[in-house]
Amino acid sequence: MRRIIPLLLATLLSGCALPIPGLQASTPTPAPTVAAPTPTETPLGTPITVRAGGFSLSPPVGWVSAIVSNTATLASTRAALERRSPGPNLVLTIDATPLVALTAQFGAAAAQSAETFFGVSSEAVQTAGYTISATRPITIDGRPGLTADLSGPGGAGRLAVILTADSAIRVLGQAAPDAWTAQIALYERMLASLKFSALPTPTPTPVVDVATQPVLVDAGPTDFILRLGGSAGPPDGRFVSARGLAVAPDGTLYLAESHRGVWVFAPDGKLLKTFGASELLDAYDIARAPDGDLFVADFGRNAVAHFHADGTFVSRWGSAGDAPEQFGLASPQRIALGPDGSIYALDVRPGSASGRVVSSVVHFSQDGRLLGRIDLAPDMAPTDLVVDEAGAIYLAETFGGVVRLGADGQELARFGDPANPQALAAGAIDLDRLGNIVVATYTSGVIKLAPSGIEIARGGTAAKQGSIPAPGELGLPNGVAAAPGGVIWVSDNSGEYSAITAMRLTVDPVAAGTAQALAVTPEPSAQPTPLAAALVRQWASSATASSFYAPDYTPADATGAPNVPACQDSIDAWAAAAPNSLETLELRFDAPVFAVGVVVHQSYNPGYISKVELIDERGEAKTVHTATPAPAAPCPLPLELSFAQTLTRIVAVRLTIDQRPGANWSEIDAVELLGVR
């Protein structure tokens, strides 16, 4: 048995019956028989005040208390306060709920009548297995209330409720069944000491468009890259609800989040900024235009908001209603960008004839002008959509897998197993740059389908129901985005857990080969797209160094392809100004790539490269090689490095050459960068 969490406003608004703070479940736990002290022998001490609850009361001298927000728990000892079941001594818990919150959840009667408020509270008592006596009227500090005795095999006690001018107060006393009678007098004395004051006026908290870096986890199974958020970390670094995702060509990630608008992350998970907290009431999905502008489905306002790439608010359009250009009360939750930059949105509303909920795809220009509406079949209830370069619409269906529609709404194909619809129960959908379909499912992790519908890759697993997902596991996927470099981002929510995960899917080479051989395309005019991205190999186009041996041996001599034919001192390679120094040589490349390898051609006295760093577009460096400098053979010697594909696009390589052990000039002829565009 465990102590129930004290009543908080969030619990009040959850739609559940009010729990009794501190109430112990009635599962019997034998309590030791201990002679209880005579309560009247202990005088009451200095009152304690709970300002957030608008009350104060006097506990006995020497008692301890725990105060959380608008709730106070008191007991004679710390051990009694922390007991997991009622014991021989009295434990008293008091909480306060603002009447405005009580009215919002349970109606005006609960805030105006002690009888109604007691009835609301007693639901939790009965659920816990307690029986309740008839209520008796009381008056505390001039305010009316009711009290009743509670009894169960695991504990006994008394509950009192009092309505003040602006709050509803509950006072619960508990002890073991055989000890409660001796504690009643003390409970009554403490109850009579209650004094009420006005609840503090809440100070409006301005919306601050800032956030802190969410917790980053980067250790997990093979297909796992990193996870941001979860159920830990500072409050300003946690997501209330992580939803739709969009990715820029450089891998920058945009997250639509219900609390703070849009969060922007670098490909390696570093928080860059947030925006839109003031302009968005409840962001649900986001789409990025080729020019960098962003469109956000503002579920809270039944609208679509338009932002520039830097987060500057541009405009908003849409409203709730039954007109063709309006949205249903639960829409829009999902939006997608068409090949011409127009906006597609999912709309859900009651049907005009039957009243049955129907779904449709609404098509808008970027300024909100209605371009068309496609009514979907009655059996369709899509959770997400995406539009390909030919204008075909892909719908994620919870029980129907993936449905592909033509631009006119005609059904072209369905992917999934009708005999096992849960295998492709889709929560979110996206297309990668090769036209493959990426689906985040509720039961099977993330699945990638070729345009023909053949499964070619998958990653991640479903978390066990009721558990917090481990790295690589998904609870309730709510968004997915195919990022550059083969990275898949997934947003995930499960109770108080909310996170976004980056992973690389494991490819089935046989299935991928079959899909490529069949090469079924969405439109007859489209050409088959290769399923594998080509590896880019490039030589440095420019270079700088900490020094060079003038006038020749310049950094520029390390650019381009190798041109020193053998192991020799050559003015066609870079060399430092001195033979026994610590130097750096930085080489830049024309095409930013997600790097997988570096080859350094050492043309004279090799072995003195002590560090190799990759520099991305943000100017941040990542070390991929360290070594102890020492002479190496043979000569010339290519230093060939390979590593996991980087999450950010690499534009430069920085070498540290440590000649201090006696290199007598170590020369670099060329540097090659390998990666995926």
LUMMAR-672044 format. One line per 10 residues: their letters; for each residue x, z, y of C-alpha. Coordinates in nm, 3 decimals. Each point is the difference from the previous one (the first is absolute). Layout:
BEGIN
A = X Z Y; ...
//
This chain:
BEGIN
MRRIIPLLLA = 0.000 0.000 0.000; 0.130 -0.075 0.347; -0.099 0.082 0.352; -0.210 -0.278 0.155; 0.158 -0.153 0.310; -0.146 0.143 0.324; -0.270 -0.207 0.166; 0.136 -0.256 0.244; -0.176 -0.254 0.217; 0.124 -0.281 -0.224
TLLSGCALPI = -0.179 0.163 -0.294; -0.316 0.038 0.204; -0.005 -0.369 0.078; 0.070 -0.110 -0.355; -0.365 -0.013 -0.100; 0.034 0.281 -0.255; -0.168 0.340 -0.001; 0.194 0.264 0.189; 0.236 0.195 -0.226; 0.023 0.372 0.047
PGLQASTPTP = 0.354 0.073 0.122; 0.177 0.238 -0.234; -0.276 -0.013 -0.265; 0.140 0.039 -0.350; -0.142 -0.205 -0.286; -0.199 0.202 -0.251; 0.217 -0.075 -0.304; 0.074 0.352 -0.123; 0.348 0.140 0.050; 0.029 0.361 -0.112
APTVAAPTPT = 0.111 0.221 0.287; 0.184 0.325 -0.069; -0.206 0.311 0.042; 0.153 0.176 0.300; -0.155 0.282 0.191; -0.100 -0.150 0.334; 0.082 0.194 0.316; -0.281 0.164 0.190; -0.066 -0.244 0.284; -0.129 0.257 0.246
ETPLGTPITV = 0.334 0.179 -0.009; 0.175 -0.298 0.160; -0.063 -0.034 0.374; -0.043 -0.343 0.155; 0.294 -0.114 0.207; 0.068 -0.239 0.288; -0.232 -0.304 0.006; 0.145 -0.338 -0.092; -0.123 -0.303 0.191; -0.046 -0.353 -0.133
RAGGFSLSPP = -0.030 -0.202 0.319; -0.066 -0.330 -0.180; -0.301 0.162 -0.168; -0.128 0.198 0.299; -0.004 0.337 -0.175; 0.192 0.326 -0.044; -0.034 0.293 -0.241; 0.175 0.324 -0.088; 0.168 0.034 -0.342; 0.116 0.334 -0.139
VGWVSAIVSN = 0.338 0.127 0.114; 0.282 -0.162 -0.197; -0.197 -0.302 -0.124; 0.156 -0.347 -0.006; -0.161 -0.327 0.104; 0.046 -0.378 -0.023; -0.148 -0.215 0.278; -0.034 -0.377 -0.033; -0.178 -0.181 0.284; -0.352 0.150 0.013
TATLASTRAA = 0.026 0.210 -0.318; 0.141 0.347 -0.061; 0.060 0.169 -0.338; 0.075 0.375 -0.012; 0.103 0.241 -0.276; 0.161 0.342 -0.041; 0.327 -0.145 -0.139; 0.177 -0.336 -0.013; -0.041 0.001 -0.379; -0.376 0.046 0.034
LERRSPGPNL = -0.012 -0.276 0.261; 0.174 -0.244 -0.234; -0.187 0.090 -0.321; -0.147 -0.296 -0.184; -0.312 0.195 -0.102; -0.197 0.297 0.136; 0.179 0.329 -0.062; -0.059 0.369 0.050; 0.035 -0.018 0.379; -0.217 -0.169 0.260
VLTIDATPLV = 0.102 -0.343 0.128; -0.194 -0.115 0.307; -0.016 -0.356 0.134; -0.161 -0.109 0.330; -0.036 -0.352 0.131; -0.174 -0.173 0.290; -0.148 -0.349 0.028; -0.097 -0.151 0.337; -0.376 -0.057 0.018; 0.053 -0.357 0.118
ALTAQFGAAA = 0.192 -0.076 -0.322; -0.260 0.179 -0.211; -0.278 -0.202 0.164; 0.184 -0.327 -0.052; 0.038 0.067 -0.372; -0.315 0.188 -0.100; -0.249 -0.054 0.282; -0.127 0.214 0.286; -0.179 0.250 -0.225; 0.327 0.122 -0.152
AQSAETFFGV = 0.130 0.086 0.348; -0.325 0.163 0.120; -0.112 0.204 -0.300; 0.202 0.262 -0.188; -0.225 -0.063 -0.303; 0.088 -0.369 -0.005; 0.369 0.066 0.055; 0.002 0.254 -0.282; -0.171 -0.252 -0.227; 0.265 -0.260 0.078
SSEAVQTAGY = 0.278 0.250 -0.072; -0.158 0.132 -0.322; 0.033 -0.337 -0.174; 0.371 0.062 -0.045; -0.068 0.354 -0.123; -0.234 -0.121 -0.271; 0.234 -0.281 -0.098; 0.273 0.259 -0.053; -0.226 0.181 -0.251; -0.109 0.295 0.215
TISATRPITI = -0.353 0.138 0.024; -0.140 0.090 0.342; -0.230 0.286 0.091; -0.283 -0.026 0.250; 0.123 -0.022 0.359; -0.032 0.285 0.248; -0.001 -0.035 0.380; 0.290 0.144 0.201; 0.107 0.012 0.364; 0.369 -0.013 0.088
DGRPGLTADL = 0.116 0.030 0.362; -0.354 -0.085 0.108; -0.016 -0.322 -0.206; -0.246 -0.054 -0.290; 0.111 -0.064 -0.355; -0.065 0.044 -0.370; 0.188 0.162 -0.286; -0.029 -0.009 -0.380; 0.188 0.131 -0.301; 0.188 -0.231 -0.236
SGPGGAGRLA = 0.084 0.076 -0.361; 0.171 -0.178 -0.283; 0.208 0.079 -0.309; 0.323 -0.051 0.196; -0.084 0.183 0.323; -0.258 0.154 0.227; -0.048 0.013 0.374; -0.219 -0.049 0.304; -0.047 -0.296 0.232; -0.122 0.031 0.358
VILTADSAIR = -0.078 -0.289 0.238; -0.046 0.040 0.376; -0.090 -0.261 0.262; 0.165 0.048 0.338; -0.055 -0.203 0.315; 0.239 -0.276 -0.110; 0.111 0.071 -0.358; -0.114 0.094 -0.348; 0.192 0.296 -0.148; 0.034 0.089 -0.368
VLGQAAPDAW = 0.142 0.327 -0.129; 0.077 0.025 -0.371; 0.118 0.318 -0.174; 0.114 -0.004 -0.365; 0.137 0.233 -0.267; -0.002 0.028 -0.377; -0.351 0.068 -0.139; 0.079 0.359 -0.094; 0.168 0.071 0.336; -0.243 -0.161 0.244
TAQIALYERM = -0.238 0.295 0.037; 0.283 0.218 0.133; 0.089 -0.268 0.258; -0.346 -0.062 0.149; 0.027 0.271 0.267; 0.332 -0.137 0.125; -0.141 -0.354 0.006; -0.295 0.121 0.212; 0.229 0.184 0.244; 0.217 -0.306 0.050
LASLKFSALP = -0.305 -0.225 0.035; -0.142 0.232 0.269; 0.329 -0.020 0.192; -0.039 -0.376 0.056; -0.006 -0.114 0.364; -0.070 -0.356 0.111; 0.134 -0.205 0.287; -0.046 -0.359 0.112; 0.189 -0.260 -0.199; 0.296 -0.140 0.192
TPTPTPVVDV = -0.076 -0.328 0.173; 0.204 -0.266 -0.181; 0.246 -0.180 0.221; -0.039 -0.376 -0.042; 0.309 -0.139 -0.164; 0.105 -0.331 0.148; 0.067 -0.280 -0.244; 0.377 -0.023 -0.018; 0.125 -0.334 -0.126; 0.301 0.146 -0.181
ATQPVLVDAG = 0.080 0.090 -0.357; 0.290 0.138 -0.196; 0.174 -0.164 -0.292; -0.201 0.046 -0.322; 0.174 0.146 -0.302; 0.198 -0.275 -0.175; 0.053 0.005 -0.377; 0.240 -0.261 -0.141; 0.053 0.118 -0.360; -0.233 -0.119 -0.271
PTDFILRLGG = -0.049 -0.252 -0.283; 0.167 -0.339 -0.010; -0.265 -0.193 0.193; -0.030 0.273 0.266; 0.182 -0.038 0.335; -0.132 0.272 0.229; -0.307 0.197 0.101; -0.103 0.124 0.344; -0.239 0.289 0.054; -0.179 0.183 -0.279
SAGPPDGRFV = -0.122 0.358 0.008; 0.310 0.153 0.162; 0.184 -0.012 0.328; -0.076 0.087 0.363; -0.362 -0.050 0.118; 0.098 -0.277 0.244; 0.178 -0.181 -0.282; -0.291 -0.001 -0.246; -0.268 -0.265 -0.033; -0.362 0.110 0.011
SARGLAVAPD = -0.095 -0.324 -0.174; 0.243 -0.288 -0.051; -0.193 -0.326 -0.025; 0.064 -0.369 0.071; 0.351 -0.146 0.028; 0.166 -0.304 0.159; 0.361 -0.117 -0.004; 0.207 -0.209 0.242; 0.249 -0.264 -0.121; 0.288 0.244 0.063
GTLYLAESHR = -0.164 0.261 -0.224; -0.139 0.223 0.278; -0.303 0.181 -0.141; -0.325 0.075 0.186; -0.237 0.265 -0.137; -0.360 0.050 0.111; -0.057 0.375 -0.016; -0.319 0.188 0.077; 0.158 0.267 0.222; 0.269 -0.162 0.213
GVWVFAPDGK = -0.091 -0.367 0.016; 0.293 -0.216 -0.110; 0.330 0.130 -0.138; 0.296 -0.239 0.011; 0.288 0.034 -0.248; 0.329 -0.178 -0.056; 0.035 -0.155 -0.347; 0.207 0.300 -0.112; -0.277 0.245 0.092; 0.128 0.115 0.338
LLKTFGASEL = -0.285 0.073 0.242; 0.037 -0.224 0.305; -0.312 0.092 0.201; -0.375 0.047 -0.004; -0.259 -0.155 0.229; -0.376 -0.033 0.042; -0.095 0.367 -0.043; -0.200 -0.010 0.324; -0.151 -0.346 -0.054; -0.095 0.034 -0.369
LDAYDIARAP = -0.263 0.241 -0.124; 0.061 -0.048 -0.372; 0.249 -0.275 -0.097; -0.064 -0.144 -0.345; 0.187 -0.329 -0.035; 0.252 -0.210 0.188; 0.104 -0.367 0.011; 0.300 -0.156 0.171; -0.003 -0.342 0.170; 0.306 -0.230 -0.011
DGDLFVADFG = 0.070 0.074 0.369; 0.020 0.373 -0.079; -0.339 0.099 0.139; -0.193 0.251 -0.209; -0.371 0.032 -0.079; -0.141 0.329 -0.124; -0.334 0.066 -0.170; -0.133 0.300 0.194; -0.247 0.132 -0.254; -0.097 0.284 0.233
RNAVAHFHAD = -0.114 -0.236 0.277; -0.131 -0.285 -0.218; 0.245 -0.222 0.181; 0.327 -0.192 -0.017; 0.277 0.098 0.243; 0.273 -0.237 0.118; 0.354 0.121 0.085; 0.317 -0.178 0.105; 0.306 0.036 -0.221; 0.134 0.287 0.213
GTFVSRWGSA = -0.321 0.200 -0.051; -0.160 -0.085 0.336; -0.379 -0.002 -0.029; -0.153 -0.340 0.082; -0.371 0.008 -0.076; -0.274 0.113 -0.236; -0.304 -0.184 -0.131; -0.283 0.077 -0.239; -0.279 0.257 -0.025; -0.246 0.141 -0.252
GDAPEQFGLA = -0.324 -0.190 -0.048; -0.192 -0.263 -0.192; 0.098 -0.307 0.206; 0.225 -0.260 -0.168; 0.296 0.093 0.220; -0.043 0.376 -0.059; 0.114 0.228 -0.281; -0.187 0.232 -0.232; 0.041 0.374 0.048; 0.272 0.018 -0.269
SPQRIALGPD = 0.196 -0.300 0.129; 0.247 -0.148 0.061; 0.233 0.167 -0.244; 0.202 -0.306 -0.096; 0.132 -0.292 0.201; 0.233 -0.293 -0.068; 0.160 -0.279 0.199; -0.079 -0.366 -0.069; 0.258 -0.282 0.009; -0.111 -0.091 0.353
GSIYALDVRP = 0.025 0.358 0.127; -0.374 0.069 -0.020; -0.131 0.333 -0.131; -0.194 0.054 -0.321; -0.177 0.333 -0.058; -0.206 0.155 -0.276; -0.344 0.115 0.111; -0.247 0.219 -0.192; -0.361 0.056 0.110; -0.350 0.037 -0.148
GSASGRVVSS = -0.159 -0.332 -0.092; -0.274 -0.117 0.234; -0.253 -0.048 -0.279; 0.071 0.244 -0.281; 0.190 0.266 0.192; 0.265 -0.016 -0.271; 0.356 0.018 0.132; 0.160 -0.345 0.020; 0.353 -0.109 0.084; 0.116 -0.294 0.205
VVHFSQDGRL = 0.316 -0.149 0.147; -0.017 -0.042 0.377; 0.226 -0.246 0.178; 0.107 0.052 0.365; 0.236 -0.152 0.250; 0.267 0.232 0.138; -0.214 0.068 0.308; -0.299 0.107 -0.213; -0.205 -0.321 0.003; -0.204 -0.035 -0.321
LGRIDLAPDM = 0.113 -0.302 -0.202; -0.211 0.053 -0.310; -0.133 0.240 -0.261; 0.019 -0.041 -0.378; -0.258 0.200 -0.195; 0.138 0.113 -0.333; -0.185 0.009 -0.331; -0.206 0.316 -0.061; 0.234 0.109 -0.280; 0.304 -0.003 0.230
APTDLVVDEA = 0.122 0.319 0.166; 0.357 -0.083 0.107; 0.244 0.268 0.109; 0.250 -0.229 0.177; 0.072 -0.363 0.090; 0.285 -0.234 0.085; 0.006 -0.367 0.106; 0.261 -0.255 -0.114; 0.160 -0.287 0.190; -0.270 -0.242 -0.116
GAIYLAETFG = -0.283 0.223 0.124; -0.106 0.125 -0.345; -0.128 0.358 -0.001; 0.108 0.250 -0.267; -0.218 0.306 -0.058; 0.102 0.319 -0.179; -0.290 0.123 -0.213; -0.018 0.349 -0.148; -0.157 -0.132 -0.322; 0.039 -0.376 0.041
GVVRLGADGQ = 0.377 -0.031 0.027; 0.100 -0.270 0.249; -0.241 -0.264 0.130; 0.121 -0.313 0.181; -0.238 -0.174 0.237; 0.034 -0.327 0.183; -0.009 -0.004 0.379; -0.374 -0.071 -0.027; -0.059 0.302 -0.225; -0.034 -0.192 -0.325
ELARFGDPAN = 0.141 0.193 -0.295; 0.308 -0.176 -0.140; 0.139 0.245 -0.253; -0.014 0.356 -0.137; 0.303 0.180 -0.141; -0.032 0.301 -0.225; -0.118 0.096 -0.346; -0.383 0.018 -0.020; 0.035 0.207 -0.316; 0.221 0.253 0.180
PQALAAGAID = -0.095 -0.006 0.368; 0.188 0.323 0.071; 0.332 -0.170 -0.081; -0.018 -0.182 0.333; -0.215 0.245 0.198; 0.132 -0.109 0.337; 0.024 0.229 0.300; 0.206 -0.230 0.224; 0.139 -0.354 -0.004; 0.267 -0.213 0.168
LDRLGNIVVA = 0.190 -0.325 -0.051; 0.377 -0.028 -0.006; 0.180 -0.283 0.176; -0.001 -0.207 -0.320; -0.378 0.015 -0.034; -0.005 0.257 -0.279; -0.283 0.254 0.002; 0.096 0.368 0.028; -0.269 0.249 -0.102; 0.015 0.380 0.027
TYTSGVIKLA = -0.225 0.133 -0.276; -0.153 0.339 -0.069; 0.106 0.014 -0.365; 0.293 -0.238 -0.060; 0.239 0.039 0.294; 0.089 -0.312 0.198; -0.042 -0.339 -0.167; 0.125 -0.339 0.118; -0.184 -0.314 -0.110; 0.118 -0.358 0.030
PSGIEIARGG = -0.242 -0.231 0.187; -0.130 -0.098 -0.345; -0.099 0.361 -0.069; 0.276 0.068 -0.256; 0.148 0.347 0.034; 0.371 -0.040 0.075; 0.110 0.347 0.116; -0.112 0.358 0.036; 0.124 0.336 0.123; -0.109 0.358 0.050
TAAKQGSIPA = -0.242 0.200 -0.212; -0.325 0.184 0.055; 0.036 0.373 0.060; -0.185 0.237 -0.226; -0.337 0.083 0.149; 0.011 0.318 0.206; 0.379 0.006 0.022; 0.228 -0.073 0.296; 0.164 -0.339 -0.062; 0.369 0.008 -0.090
PGELGLPNGV = 0.235 -0.264 0.146; -0.112 -0.336 -0.136; -0.352 0.125 -0.078; -0.315 -0.093 0.192; -0.316 0.206 0.040; -0.247 -0.206 0.200; 0.162 -0.315 0.145; -0.148 -0.096 0.336; 0.229 -0.274 0.128; 0.271 -0.237 -0.121
AAAPGGVIWV = 0.245 -0.233 0.173; 0.254 -0.243 -0.143; 0.315 0.044 0.208; 0.311 -0.217 0.020; 0.271 0.051 -0.257; -0.245 0.047 -0.286; -0.117 0.340 0.127; -0.362 0.107 -0.048; -0.143 0.276 0.219; -0.306 0.198 -0.116
SDNSGEYSAI = -0.199 0.263 0.189; -0.150 0.275 -0.211; -0.241 0.289 0.055; -0.100 0.276 -0.238; -0.156 0.309 0.155; 0.246 0.153 0.246; 0.270 -0.234 -0.132; 0.052 -0.314 0.209; 0.309 -0.219 -0.024; 0.143 -0.350 0.008
TAMRLTVDPV = 0.231 -0.123 -0.274; 0.248 -0.287 -0.018; 0.076 -0.152 -0.341; 0.136 -0.312 -0.163; -0.210 -0.129 -0.286; 0.146 -0.069 -0.342; -0.031 -0.373 -0.074; -0.106 -0.126 -0.342; 0.235 -0.301 -0.035; -0.205 -0.164 -0.277
AAGTAQALAV = -0.325 0.028 0.194; 0.170 -0.113 0.321; 0.142 -0.305 -0.178; -0.340 -0.086 -0.146; -0.165 0.036 0.340; 0.259 -0.221 0.163; -0.042 -0.265 -0.269; -0.376 -0.002 0.045; 0.029 0.021 0.382; -0.371 0.008 0.078
TPEPSAQPTP = -0.045 -0.011 0.380; -0.301 0.123 0.202; -0.061 -0.335 0.167; 0.066 -0.351 -0.135; 0.202 -0.084 0.310; 0.240 0.291 -0.043; 0.327 -0.039 -0.188; 0.127 0.245 -0.261; 0.222 0.268 0.147; 0.306 0.127 -0.189
LAAALVRQWA = -0.046 0.355 -0.124; 0.358 0.109 0.068; 0.158 0.021 0.343; 0.329 -0.192 0.042; 0.318 0.200 0.053; 0.164 -0.069 0.337; 0.383 -0.006 0.013; 0.158 -0.022 0.345; 0.337 0.040 0.170; 0.047 0.199 0.316
SSATASSFYA = -0.060 -0.194 0.322; 0.170 0.243 0.243; 0.222 0.307 -0.016; 0.152 0.282 0.203; 0.279 0.243 -0.089; 0.159 0.318 0.125; 0.324 -0.200 0.047; 0.175 -0.321 -0.109; 0.355 -0.135 -0.008; 0.010 -0.222 0.311
PDYTPADATG = -0.013 -0.282 0.071; -0.094 -0.107 -0.354; -0.167 0.197 -0.286; -0.318 0.040 0.209; -0.336 0.134 -0.132; -0.132 -0.358 0.015; 0.247 -0.084 -0.277; -0.212 0.213 -0.236; -0.312 -0.210 0.063; -0.109 -0.303 -0.198
APNVPACQDS = 0.103 -0.085 -0.354; 0.340 0.103 -0.142; 0.283 -0.229 0.112; 0.315 0.184 -0.105; 0.097 -0.177 -0.324; 0.218 0.268 -0.160; 0.136 0.351 0.038; 0.189 -0.036 0.325; 0.032 0.116 0.356; -0.208 -0.252 0.196
IDAWAAAAPN = -0.123 -0.044 0.358; -0.326 -0.126 -0.158; -0.090 0.362 -0.085; -0.058 0.316 0.205; 0.270 0.263 0.024; 0.022 0.322 0.204; 0.237 0.046 0.291; 0.207 0.257 -0.194; 0.086 0.014 -0.371; -0.079 0.370 -0.061
SLETLELRFD = -0.320 0.066 0.195; -0.366 0.083 -0.064; -0.213 -0.301 0.101; -0.354 -0.136 -0.005; -0.110 -0.361 -0.033; -0.366 -0.082 0.065; -0.145 -0.335 -0.105; -0.340 -0.136 0.100; -0.220 -0.253 -0.181; -0.254 -0.250 0.131
APVFAVGVVV = -0.286 0.067 -0.246; -0.131 0.357 -0.040; -0.044 0.072 -0.372; -0.096 0.280 -0.235; 0.351 0.035 -0.133; 0.099 0.029 -0.366; 0.375 -0.063 0.018; 0.316 -0.047 0.206; 0.321 -0.185 -0.091; 0.313 0.070 0.208
HQSYNPGYIS = 0.290 -0.246 -0.045; 0.327 0.192 0.041; 0.277 -0.255 0.040; 0.305 0.223 0.049; 0.086 0.357 -0.108; -0.348 0.076 -0.146; -0.137 0.345 -0.091; -0.017 0.172 0.337; -0.374 -0.034 0.069; -0.116 0.362 -0.001
KVELIDERGE = -0.363 -0.053 0.102; -0.259 -0.279 0.019; -0.314 0.048 0.212; -0.309 -0.215 0.044; -0.155 -0.014 0.348; -0.368 -0.084 0.038; -0.201 -0.143 0.287; -0.047 0.345 0.152; 0.376 0.052 0.010; -0.011 0.269 -0.268
AKTVHTATPA = 0.283 0.000 -0.255; -0.018 0.069 -0.372; 0.312 0.057 -0.209; 0.008 -0.199 -0.326; 0.365 0.048 -0.101; 0.279 0.256 0.042; 0.344 0.002 -0.158; 0.341 0.160 0.029; 0.232 -0.254 0.165; 0.286 -0.108 -0.225
PAAPCPLPLE = 0.179 -0.325 -0.092; -0.206 -0.217 -0.235; 0.069 -0.303 -0.215; -0.039 -0.290 -0.045; 0.034 -0.169 0.336; -0.202 -0.157 0.150; -0.274 0.241 -0.110; -0.375 -0.039 0.067; -0.170 0.340 0.035; -0.338 -0.070 -0.161
LSFAQTLTRI = -0.274 0.256 0.066; -0.359 0.004 -0.126; -0.270 0.256 0.073; -0.376 0.053 0.001; -0.178 -0.229 0.240; -0.011 0.157 0.344; -0.330 0.104 0.158; 0.102 -0.127 0.343; 0.134 -0.340 0.098; 0.378 -0.008 0.031
VAVRLTIDQR = 0.172 -0.190 0.282; 0.358 0.127 -0.018; 0.266 0.147 -0.228; 0.256 0.252 0.127; 0.326 0.052 -0.187; 0.230 0.298 0.043; 0.361 -0.091 -0.085; 0.229 0.299 -0.045; 0.360 -0.127 0.009; 0.156 0.344 0.049
PGANWSEIDA = 0.120 0.030 -0.364; 0.237 -0.291 0.071; -0.190 -0.327 -0.010; 0.250 -0.199 0.208; -0.294 -0.198 0.137; -0.305 -0.053 -0.220; -0.161 -0.334 0.090; -0.367 -0.107 -0.032; -0.077 -0.371 -0.041; -0.383 -0.009 -0.029
VELLGVR = -0.309 0.212 -0.070; -0.312 -0.122 -0.181; -0.344 0.168 0.018; -0.253 -0.050 -0.281; -0.368 0.074 0.041; -0.363 -0.109 0.011; -0.156 -0.127 0.321
//
